[in-house]
Amino acid sequence: MADGRRRTRRALIALAVVGALLAVLLGVGNTTGRQYVENKAAQAILQRSGLVSSVSITDDLFVVSLLRQHFDNVDVDFPALPISARSRSLTPKVSVNLTDVVATDNFSRLVAGKATAVASLTWSQVSTLAGYSVSPDGTGIVVVVTYDLYGIKVTGTVTATPTITAGQLVLANTTLKVAGVDVPNAITAYLLAEVTAPVDLGLPKPFVATSLAVTRDALTITAVGTDVDATALG
């Protein structure tokens, strides 16, 4: 009877030790393995696209994800992602959230079932993109344009609400003042034809812009893509 109790006690102690060791191994794997894969992916992005990035894998059970080479949630931050629009080049800060991510080629390639990117353009970058001076005005923007009327340079102030339509940047609710005077709508449409033309944002495929927000410091644009190879952006 006593021997049976001792054997049971020893078995429970052994199970506790094994459990503790497994917990340690999982903890080490979650930390060390996560860092290894994150660094590997960041290096792959740099080598394949020339873009500096930081990679964060936020799966709770990382070891399980590692064994599957399939990750639920990966965040990639680019301090400067090149885009071209209206023959102008910009390098906004872009953060990309990847879901349903498959890793291949020893983690040198990460392909996401879905990716959501948020690009943050400073107002200086927005002005470069537009070709005019652009600044925030609450939820809208103010654009300063110059017209040459019969040899006389006239400065106009445009207020508008930027929106995303069919993946392009469009200005809506536009008003124009010249020398502080409201310009009639019929003339406004003529004078603002170039300013209000839809802008293709030049996002890397397969991203399509879906929404935007105006803040004091930046214009943030959200874009979504499917089957996105995060190691081949740019």
ABEGO torsion letter per residue (X at the ends): XAAAAAAAAAAAAAAAAAAAAAAAAAAAAAAAAAAAAAAAAAAAAAAAAGBBBBBBBABABAAAAAAAGBBABBBBBBABBBBBBGGBBBBBBBBBBBBGBBBBGGGABBBBABBBBBBBBBAAAAAAAAGBBBBBBEABBBBBBBBBBGGBBBBBBBBBBBBBBGGBBBBBGBBBBBGGBBBBAAAAAAAAAAAABBBBAGBBOABBBABBBBBAABBBBBBBBBGBBAAABX
